[in-house]
Amino acid sequence: MAESALTDSALAAQALRTRKPVSLWQDAWRRLLRNKAAVAGLVVIGFFVIVAIFAPVIAPHTALDIPEARNSLRSAAWIKTNNPNTTGNWKYPLGTDSVGHDVLSEIIWGTRTSMVVGIVPMFIILTIGTLVGLIAGYVGGNVDNILMRITDVFYAFPDLLFFIIVMSALRDTFLGELLNGLFLLFAALSIINWVGVARLVRGQVLSLKKRDFVDAARVVGATNVRIMLRHILPNSLAPLIVVGAFQIPNAIIAEAVLGFLGLGIRPASDPHAAFQTSWGMLLLWGKDAMHSQPWLLIGPAVCIAIIMLAFSFVGDGLRDALDPMMRGTS
């Protein structure tokens, strides 16, 4: 019995010695794929990304098309009425709004806007926050104090209130008209939300800059910029990726709230525009047509809920997969 146990231990040790080394990122990817909820979230996000990219091909109409049933609010395809202008028609599966726009097409085109609103500010937030956190944590001293006090000032602003003030004050200016209001929306979402990233990166830098590999880089003559970008930043990417995964749904829901308040992007007038409507804008229009055309409200609301859940699942999966304390437990 003891001899058998020794043999098993020897075989296990031999297997460990002969196993091909796995990097942190390979191990994290393997464990992420074992998380069924995270994989489901990735599939859903991939679906929405495809819809956003190919919206002109997938959508039956453009979001601004007014078909033959002009100014008539058509019901969903499976609902039949005695009025030929309002009865359901499979040319418009979810019906039309009061102007005659196809609701399904509006939801599909809104996917493009909402995904861009989620992804672009995320990169801006991570860039600003990472830069501030790296400099503050690595340089320290007065530079650290000044940057962190500036961070505290931005942190004091309530997010949603700041978004509302910026969008309402600058909506009718030149900045508010750029890209139908998308530029101003990107700026509003980015100005405040970088502070959390800056604090996170600063904490990571403070814990890493005294490590042996940083001292070794200094000894061989590496510059401060090279040490920050080539040695400290790569070792801080794991929490940054998790933060980025959670920033995207936050931006999407913020755009939806602003759109519902009438402060989101401007309605497009060009039928060939890349961004014609948004889920938040559809929520605003659907609020007034809840009883006559519920899909104008239900459709974007369901899409927002699904994409929020998907990113939450992926964010939780990334947090577990990139946690060094979880290595070897799965």
C-alpha positions, 0 to 999 in steps of 0.5 A, a space after each residue: 500500500 505504502 509502495 503504491 502511494 510512493 509510486 503514485 507520488 513519483 508519477 505525479 511529480 514526473 508529470 509536473 516536471 514534464 508538463 509544458 510550462 503555461 504562462 499566466 495569460 494561457 492559464 487565465 484563458 483556460 480557466 476563463 473557458 471553464 467558466 460557463 457563465 463567462 463563455 455564455 457572456 462572451 457569446 452574447 457579446 460577440 453576437 451584439 458586436 456582429 450585429 453592430 458591425 453589420 447593422 446596415 446588412 442585418 436591419 430590414 430598413 435603415 432606422 430613418 426609413 419611413 415605409 408606405 405606412 407613413 405616420 401610422 403606428 403598426 402593431 407587431 407582426 403577430 397582432 392583427 387588426 381591421 386597419 390595413 395600415 396598423 395591422 401586423 405585417 412580417 415586413 416589420 416584425 416588431 411593428 413601427 413607431 408613430 412615424 412609421 420607422 421599423 422598430 426592429 431596424 431601430 433596435 439593430 441600429 441602436 446596437 451599434 451606437 450603444 456598443 461604441 458608447 461602451 467601448 470608446 470611453 472605456 479605452 479613454 478611461 483606461 488610458 487617462 487613469 493608467 497614465 495618472 496612476 503610473 506617474 503618481 505611484 512611480 514618481 511619488 512625493 509632491 507629484 503623487 500628492 498633486 495628482 491624487 488631490 486632482 483625482 480627489 476633486 474629480 472623484 467628488 463629482 456625482 457621476 450621473 449628475 455630472 453627465 446630466 449637467 455637461 450634456 444639458 449645458 453643451 448639447 446645443 454647442 459645436 461640441 454637442 453637434 459633433 458626431 450627432 452628440 457622440 463626441 460630447 457623450 464620450 467626453 462626459 463619460 470619460 472625464 469622471 470615470 478615470 479616477 477609479 482606474 488611477 487609484 487602482 494603478 497607483 496601488 499596483 505601482 506602489 506594490 511593484 516598484 520595490 520588487 526585485 525585477 524593478 531593481 534589476 532593471 534599474 541596475 542594468 540602466 533602464 530608464 524610468 519610462 522603460 521601467 514603467 512601460 515594460 516592467 510595471 505596466 505589464 504586471 498591472 494589466 490583470 486588474 485593468 482588464 477586469 476594470 475595463 470589462 465592467 466599465 463598458 456596461 456602465 457606459 452603456 447604461 449611462 447612455 441609456 439613462 441620458 437618452 431616456 432623459 432626452 440628453 443622449 445623442 441627437 436623432 440623425 437626419 441622414 439615412 446613411 449616417 453611421 449612428 442613427 439612433 440609440 437604445 436610450 433614445 428608443 426608451 424615451 420614445 417607447 415611454 409615450 407609446 407603451 400601450 399602443 406599441 410596447 416593443 418600442 420600449 420592451 425591445 431596447 430594454 431587453 437588449 440593455 438587460 442582456 448586454 449588462 448581464 453578459 458583461 457582468 458574467 465576463 467581468 466576474 469570470 475575468 476576475 476569477 481567471 486572473 486572480 493569482 490566488 486562484 491559480 492551481 485551484 481549477 
